């Protein structure tokens, strides 16, 4: 894979991750200037993450049907335009709306960049190394968000936190147009054809059809679920469960499912997904706990807290590419087991944290577990057609 292309795709992922954290240190300043209350400030942060979570699955499905190059380009344009709107916001409502649009662009970018890497790296070893770099760069965005945000707010105010995205997006858009060939789609999702079936024999099949009911129920389930956790809303939790059940029924009956349920019957795919989800849950949860401890208990300034978290994030940046190389050489199981063991030992250290020096072993040991949990796609030896949810095993 060409280094320039990998750098470009990593830039898209970097921006998505960066905007999850960069705005936090700017909240007091922008709240004062925009006369925003606590609730509005919460939605400045959550408006982005909720929309990203709700539309992530739909973004991947759009790329499968329409081509990932076009979806990545669209995501970059939407993300850049929304970042400019954030930077020029004159009210809290304006900023929250622009952050939600940013989430739409991010939901197109995140799965799209990963899919293009998979398409451009048919060799399993090369793909594992590329995904290791991709994971390392995404990890770099987490500390960079706090450090960069703190520096920008201290020097130039909160608006450059968002406006800085615009020139980066322009450069990344031009690079994608030049480096990524047109028309790339996920194998087995060619418009007008259902995998394992003869073209033209699927009743009611519309060429290029997108699973709109599946996308809508998935977005509702994910969005309501995130909102229920953030806002402690039982009603939202009930809506999330109902929408998730409807999604499963729709995908089981669909002739062109957004998420073929047959994939979940594979122990390798299901196990990789569960491990990745668990490590992201624990990893991001640890970042929240560490940040609150540093700022609320040790009373560090935002920029100082970001610097104090470097022992957690720098190993992620260094170990991500190493994990990719180990996976290519040894297979995924040894790095994952080693990472999980080290991560568990590190998190047990939280039971005895009382000063910053006692926090260091915990944060440093947590990094290998996160770094050794690469995207599930790296565990498949080669791209394979996505099976239809209703096809028989012999189809």
N, C-alpha and C positions, 0 to 999 in steps of 0.2 A: 504494500500500500504506500502510495506517495506520501512523504512526510507533510507536504503542504496541505494535502487533503485532510489528513488526520488532525493537523493543527486547526484547520478551519472548522471541522466538525466538533472538536473539543471546545472551540470558542463558543459555539452555540450552547453546549452543555454548561460551560462555565457561567454564561450569562443567566441561564435558568436557575442554577444553584446560587449564584451571587445575589440575585434579587430576593431570595428567601431570607437573607440575613442582613444585607447592607442597609436596609431601611430602619432597622431597630435602633441604631445609635442616633438617627436623625429625628426620632419621634418627639422628644421634648422641644426641639427647635421648631419643627414644622407645626406642632400643636399650638405653640405660642403665636406663630405668625398667621396661621389659618384659623385661629380661635376654635380649635377642635377639642372636644371633650374626650374623656377616656374611652367611651364606646366607639367614637369615630376613629381614634387612634388604633384601637384593636382591629377595626375593619380595614384600615390601611395595610396592616400586615396580613390579616386573614383573607381579605378579598382576593388577593393574589393566590394564596395557597389553596383556598377552597375551590376556585375555578380551575386551577391546575389539576387538582386531584379529581375533580368531577369530569373533566374532559380528556384526561390522559389516555384512557382506553380508546375513546373515539378518535383521538388524534392518530394513534397507531393504525386503526382500521382505515382511516381515510388514506393514509400512505399506502396501505396494501392495495387499495382499489385504484387510486388516482396516480400513484407513483410518488416515491419518497422525496425525490428531488424537488418537485413542485410544492409538496407540503412543507419541506424545510424552508424553501424560499418564501412561501407565504407566512410561515411562522416568524421568520426574521423580519419581514416587512411589518407585520402586525405588532411584534414585540418592540421594534424600533419606533414606530409611530406612537404606540402607547407610552413608551418611555419619554418621548418628547412631550406628550400631553401631561404626564406626571410632572415633568420639570417646569411646565408653565401653569400648573394648577393654581387657581385663585380661590378655591374653597375646598373644604374637606370632602364634600360630596363629589366634586370634580375629581379629586385625587383618588378617592375610593373607586369611582367608575373606571378611571384610567388604569388603576391597578388590576381591576377585574379583566380588562382587555389585555393587559400584559399576561395574565394567566392563560388566556386563550392562545396567544402566541407561544408561550412556553409549553403548552400541552401539544402543540404541533411540533415544536423543536425537539423535545426530549426523546420521544420514541423515534422520530425521523432520523436524527443523527446516529442513533444506535443501529437502526436498520440499514443505513447506507454503509456503515462500517462492516456489517455482516455481508452485504452484497459485494463490497469491494475486496473482501478477504475470504475467498473460498477455501484456502488452506487453513485447517484447524489451528495449527501452531501460530501462524501469522495473525489469525483472528484473535486468539487468546492474548497475544502480546499487545495488539492494538486496543483491545478492550481494557487491558491493564492500564495503559496510558490514559485512556478515556476516563476510567475510574479515578486515577490519580489526579487528573486535572479537575474533575468534579469535586474531589475532596479539597483541593486547593482553594476552591471558591468559598468554602465555609469560613476559614480564618480570614481570607482576603476581604470578605464582606464586612466583617467587623473592623479590620484594620483600615481598609480603604474608606469605609463610611465615616469612621472616627476622624481620619485625617481631613477628608473633604469638608465635613461639617465644621471642624475647627478652623479651617482656612477660608472656605468660600461659602458656607451655608449649606442648606439641605438640597437645593435645586440641582447642583452638579451631581449629586448622588444618582439621579435619574438621567440627566442629560449626557453623562459620560457614556451611556450605552449607545447613543445614536451613531457616532462615528465608527464605533466597533461593529455595529450591525451593518452599516454601509459597506465596510471593508469585507465582512464575512459574506454578505450577499453577492458581491462581485466575485469573490473567490469561489463560492458554490456554483455560480453560473458558468465559470470557466473550467472548474475541475471535475464536476459531477456530470456524467452523461445523462441525457434526457431519457425518460421512459422507463426508468428502473422500477420494478414492482416486486413484491414478495412472491416467491415461487408458489404456484398453486392458487393465486388470487387474481388471475387474469380476468379483466372485465368480460362478462358474458359467459364465463365458464365456471362450473362448479367442479372442484377437484374430484377425480375419480369417476366423472360422468362424461358422457358424450355430449359435445356442444349441440344445443338446440333441442335436447330431449328433456330438459327440466321444465315441467309445467309452470307457467307464470313467471319464468325467470326473465328479469330485465337486464340487458347488458349494462355492466358498470354499476349495478345497483349497490347502494350502501345500506347496511342494516340499521335503518333509522330507528325503529322501535328498540332494538338492542342498545344503540348508542344513547337514546333518551333515558331508558331505564337505568343504564349503568351510570350515566351522569347524575341522575337523581339520587341513586343509592349512595354513590361516593360523596356527592355534595352534602346530602342530608346527614350522612354518617359523620363527616368531618365537622359539620355545624353542630351536631348533637354533642360531640366531644368538647368542642370549643365553648359552646354556649350552655352546656348542661341542660339540654332540652329533650325531655322524654318523647315529646311528640315527633321531633325530628328523628329520633332513634327509631320510632315505630314506622315512620315513612321510609327510612333507609332499609329496614328489614323487609317491608312489603315490596319496595322497588327491587331489591336484590332477588327476592323470590320470583317476581315477574320477569326479571332479566334471565334467570335460569330457564324458566318455561319458554320464553321467546327464543333463546338460543338453541334449545333442544328441538324446537319445531321449525326453525328457520332453514331455508334452503341455502342461504349464504350467511352463516352466523359470523358475527364480529369476533366472537371468542368460541372457536370449536371446542365443545366440551370434551371431545375425545382426547384432547391434549392433556387434560387433567388425569386421565387414566394411566399415563406414563409416570412411573415412579421417579424417573430421573427429572422430568420436567416439574412434577408436583413438589418433589423434595427440594430442588433448586429454588423454586419460587418461595416456598415456606422459609427456607434458610435466609434468602435475600431479604424477605419482608421482615423477619425477626431481627436481623442484624441492623437494618435501617431503622426499625422501631426503637431498638435498644440504643443504637448509636446516636440518633437524633435526640432521643430522650435524655441520654447522658449529657449531650451538649447543653440542653436546657437546664438540667440540674447543676452542671458545672458553672454555667453563666450566672444563674441565680445565686449560687453560693459565693462566687467571686464578687458580685456587685452588691448583694443584699446583706451578706454576712461579713465579708472582708472589706466591703465599702470601696472597691476599686472603681476608678473611672472607666467608661466604656472602652476607650482605647487601651488602657492598661489591662483590662480584662481580656481583650482580644490578644494582646501579647502573652498574657499568662496562659492562654489556651493553645499556644503554638506547640507545646509538647504533645498534645493530642493530635493536631492536624498535620504537622510536618511528617511524622511517620506514615500517615496515610498517603501523602504525596509520593514518598519514596518507595513505599511497599506496594503501591498499586501496580506499577510496571513489573516489579519483581514477582508479584503474585501471578501476573499474566505469563511470565516466562516459566515459572514453576508449574503452572497448570498445563502449559504446552508440553513440558518435558515429562511430568509425573502423572498428569491427569488431575482432575479437580479435587478428588477426595483427600489426599494428604494435606494440601494447603488449607482446605476448609476445616478439617479436624484440628489441625494445629492452631488455626486462628480462633476457633470456638473455645478451645481449652484455655488459651492465653486470655481471651476476652472474659471468660467466666472467672478466672483467677483475679483479673484486674478489677472486675466489678465487685467482687467480694471485699476488695479493699475499701469500698465506700463505707463499710461498717465502722471503720476506725479513722475516718478523715476528721481532723480537727484544725489543721493549719494547711497552708498552701503546699509546703514540702510533703505532707502526707497525701496530698491529692495527686502529686506527680506520678507515683507508680501506677495508680489506678488509671489515669488518663493515658499514660504511655502504653500500658498493657491492653487497653481497649482498642487501640489503633489496629493491631494485626487482625483482630476478628473482623473488623469492618473492611479492611483492605483485602482480606482473603475471601470475601463474599462477592465475587464478580457477577455481572449480569447473567441470568439464566441461559441466555443464548450462547454463551461461551462454552457451555457444557455439552452442546450438541456437536458431533463430529463434523457435520456438514449440513447446509441448508436443505430442508426437506419440505415437500408440499404439505400444506396444512390440511388435515383431513376434514371432511364434512361431518358435522355433528351427528347426522342421521345415517351415515354410510356404515355398512357392515364391516367387520374386520377384514373380510376378503375383498372389499371394494378397492 
